[in-house]
Amino acid sequence: MVILAAGLGTRAFRLELPTEFRTFEIDQAQTQPSSSALLSEKEG
């Protein structure tokens, strides 16, 4: 699955997808650091 203009969305985490399913989020470069930090907090 490819999510365009992902921003700070969590759609990939809210969907019940098979574990072997891969998701790619594509967005502006300036949103990536804050998005990665927030997702790391939720996973940890």
DOGULO-338966 format. One record per residue: x, y negated, z of N, C-alpha, C, CB in turn. Coordinates in pm, 1 decimal. Atoms other than C-alpha are relative to their C-alpha. Glycine has a CB too. Layout:
% residues N
+----------+----------+----------+----------+----------+----------+----------+----------+----------+----------+----------+----------+
!      nxx !      nyy !      nzz !     caxx !     cayy !     cazz !      cxx !      cyy !      czz !     cbxx !     cbyy !     cbzz !
+----------+----------+----------+----------+----------+----------+----------+----------+----------+----------+----------+----------+
!        X !        Y !        Z !        X !        Y !        Z !        X !        Y !        Z !        X !        Y !        Z !
...
+----------+----------+----------+----------+----------+----------+----------+----------+----------+----------+----------+----------+
//
This chain:
% residues 44
+----------+----------+----------+----------+----------+----------+----------+----------+----------+----------+----------+----------+
!      nxx !      nyy !      nzz !     caxx !     cayy !     cazz !      cxx !      cyy !      czz !     cbxx !     cbyy !     cbzz !
+----------+----------+----------+----------+----------+----------+----------+----------+----------+----------+----------+----------+
!     84.3 !    115.1 !      0.0 !      0.0 !      0.0 !      0.0 !     89.3 !   -122.0 !      0.0 !    -96.2 !      0.6 !    119.9 !
!    -71.1 !    127.2 !      2.0 !    125.2 !   -348.3 !    -80.0 !    -98.8 !   -107.8 !     42.8 !     60.8 !    -30.5 !   -142.0 !
!     82.7 !    110.3 !    -47.6 !    -18.9 !   -643.0 !    111.8 !     68.8 !   -129.4 !    -40.5 !    -22.2 !      6.9 !    155.6 !
!    -53.9 !    127.3 !     46.1 !     39.3 !   -974.2 !    -63.1 !    -44.8 !   -111.6 !     93.5 !    -44.5 !    -29.4 !   -144.9 !
!     28.5 !    113.4 !    -88.7 !     51.0 !  -1299.3 !    137.7 !    -38.0 !     50.2 !    138.8 !   -113.3 !    -88.2 !    -58.2 !
!     29.5 !    -66.0 !   -126.8 !     65.5 !  -1094.7 !    457.1 !     -3.4 !    -96.9 !    118.2 !    102.2 !    107.8 !     26.1 !
!     -1.9 !     95.4 !   -110.9 !    148.4 !  -1387.9 !    685.6 !     23.6 !     70.4 !    131.8 !   -130.6 !    -78.4 !      5.6 !
!    -11.9 !    -64.6 !   -130.8 !    102.9 !  -1284.9 !   1048.5 !   -110.7 !    102.5 !     19.1 !     -4.4 !   -104.5 !    112.7 !
!    108.5 !    -98.0 !     -7.0 !   -174.2 !  -1038.2 !    966.1 !     46.2 !    135.4 !     49.9 !    -63.5 !     15.9 !   -135.1 !
!    -29.4 !   -133.3 !    -53.2 !   -193.0 !   -692.7 !   1118.9 !    -84.8 !    106.8 !    -68.5 !    -23.9 !      3.4 !    151.5 !
!     88.8 !    -92.4 !     69.4 !   -408.4 !   -520.3 !    859.7 !     56.1 !    141.8 !     -7.6 !    -27.6 !    -50.8 !   -138.9 !
!    -59.6 !   -133.3 !     11.5 !   -166.5 !   -230.8 !    810.8 !     -9.7 !     78.3 !    130.6 !    145.8 !    -11.3 !    -42.5 !
!     10.3 !    -66.5 !   -129.5 !   -184.4 !   -154.8 !   1184.1 !   -144.5 !     29.8 !     37.9 !     64.4 !    -85.2 !    107.4 !
!    141.5 !    -19.7 !    -32.1 !   -563.7 !   -181.4 !   1199.6 !    -64.9 !    109.5 !    -83.3 !    -75.3 !   -128.9 !    -19.5 !
!     54.9 !   -105.3 !     84.9 !   -624.2 !     67.6 !    918.0 !     43.1 !    136.7 !     51.2 !     44.4 !    -19.1 !   -146.2 !
!    -35.0 !   -136.3 !    -37.9 !   -633.8 !    438.0 !    997.1 !     52.9 !     70.7 !   -124.2 !   -122.9 !     76.2 !     61.0 !
!    -65.3 !    -56.1 !    117.3 !   -385.4 !    557.2 !    738.9 !     76.3 !    126.5 !     38.1 !     94.7 !   -103.0 !    -64.0 !
!    -82.4 !   -118.4 !    -28.3 !   -208.7 !    893.6 !    710.7 !    142.0 !    -43.6 !     39.2 !      4.2 !     95.5 !   -124.2 !
!   -133.7 !     36.6 !    -48.9 !    132.3 !    890.9 !    882.0 !    103.1 !     -7.0 !   -111.8 !     46.0 !     99.4 !    104.8 !
!    -96.6 !      4.3 !    110.8 !    312.8 !    955.8 !    551.8 !    -23.4 !   -118.7 !    -93.8 !     -6.8 !    129.7 !    -79.8 !
!     33.8 !    115.3 !     82.7 !    153.6 !    644.6 !    399.2 !     97.3 !   -113.2 !     29.3 !   -146.1 !    -45.4 !     24.7 !
!    -93.8 !    111.5 !    -17.4 !    398.1 !    356.1 !    342.9 !    -68.3 !   -131.0 !    -33.5 !    125.2 !     19.0 !    -88.0 !
!     59.2 !    132.0 !     19.3 !    300.1 !     -9.6 !    367.0 !    111.5 !   -101.7 !    -17.2 !    -92.1 !    -38.4 !    119.1 !
!    -95.8 !    107.5 !     25.2 !    490.9 !   -306.4 !    227.3 !    -75.3 !   -132.0 !      7.5 !     71.0 !     17.3 !   -139.3 !
!     59.1 !    133.0 !    -10.1 !    408.3 !   -663.7 !    324.4 !     89.1 !    -99.5 !    -73.9 !    -18.7 !    -42.1 !    149.1 !
!    -74.0 !     97.8 !     79.0 !    510.5 !   -939.5 !     85.6 !    -54.1 !   -138.6 !     32.9 !    -11.4 !     30.2 !   -153.3 !
!     41.6 !    135.3 !    -34.5 !    504.9 !  -1303.5 !    188.6 !    117.2 !    -96.1 !    -17.5 !    -53.9 !     -5.5 !    144.7 !
!   -102.9 !    102.6 !      6.1 !    702.5 !  -1624.7 !    198.9 !    113.7 !     34.1 !     97.0 !    -59.8 !   -139.0 !     32.6 !
!   -116.6 !    -31.9 !    -82.5 !   1054.1 !  -1589.2 !    339.8 !     -6.1 !    -63.9 !    138.3 !    126.1 !    -44.3 !    -70.2 !
!      0.4 !     69.4 !   -129.3 !    991.9 !  -1841.3 !    618.5 !    -94.9 !     63.3 !    102.3 !    -38.0 !   -145.0 !    -20.3 !
!     88.6 !    -65.8 !    -96.4 !    715.1 !  -1626.8 !    776.1 !     57.3 !    131.1 !     52.4 !   -134.8 !     25.7 !    -63.3 !
!    -53.3 !   -130.5 !    -37.2 !    926.9 !  -1310.5 !    800.5 !     60.5 !      6.4 !    140.5 !    102.9 !     40.1 !    -98.9 !
!    -57.3 !    -11.0 !   -135.2 !   1128.0 !  -1387.0 !   1118.3 !   -105.6 !      0.5 !    110.9 !     96.3 !   -114.3 !     23.9 !
!    101.6 !      3.6 !   -106.0 !    823.0 !  -1478.1 !   1327.7 !    -90.1 !    122.9 !     -6.2 !    -84.8 !   -127.9 !    -11.1 !
!     81.5 !   -120.4 !     15.7 !    619.3 !  -1188.2 !   1186.3 !     73.1 !    121.5 !     56.3 !    -35.2 !     22.8 !   -148.2 !
!    -78.7 !   -112.9 !    -49.8 !    897.9 !   -939.1 !   1259.4 !     10.6 !     -2.6 !    152.1 !    139.7 !     -1.1 !    -62.2 !
!    -10.5 !     12.5 !   -146.1 !    939.1 !  -1071.5 !   1614.0 !   -130.5 !     40.6 !     68.3 !     37.2 !   -144.3 !     39.0 !
!    129.1 !    -34.5 !    -59.8 !    567.0 !  -1041.7 !   1690.1 !    -28.8 !    149.6 !    -10.4 !   -111.9 !    -79.1 !    -67.1 !
!     24.7 !   -141.9 !     19.3 !    544.4 !   -691.4 !   1547.7 !     91.8 !     83.8 !     88.9 !     19.3 !     37.8 !   -147.0 !
!    -92.7 !    -70.5 !    -88.6 !    850.9 !   -580.0 !   1745.4 !    -51.7 !      0.5 !    144.5 !    139.5 !    -65.0 !     -6.3 !
!     57.9 !      8.9 !   -134.4 !    683.7 !   -700.2 !   2065.6 !   -114.8 !     99.2 !     16.9 !    -49.2 !   -142.8 !     27.8 !
!    116.0 !    -89.1 !     -6.9 !    369.0 !   -499.9 !   1987.4 !     41.4 !    146.4 !     -2.0 !    -95.2 !    -28.2 !   -115.4 !
!    -45.7 !   -138.7 !      8.6 !    562.9 !   -181.9 !   1903.1 !     72.3 !     43.5 !    125.7 !     90.7 !     18.1 !   -119.6 !
!    -85.0 !    -32.2 !   -114.3 !    791.0 !   -199.4 !   2206.0 !    -75.6 !      6.7 !    124.8 !    108.1 !    -97.5 !     14.8 !
+----------+----------+----------+----------+----------+----------+----------+----------+----------+----------+----------+----------+
//
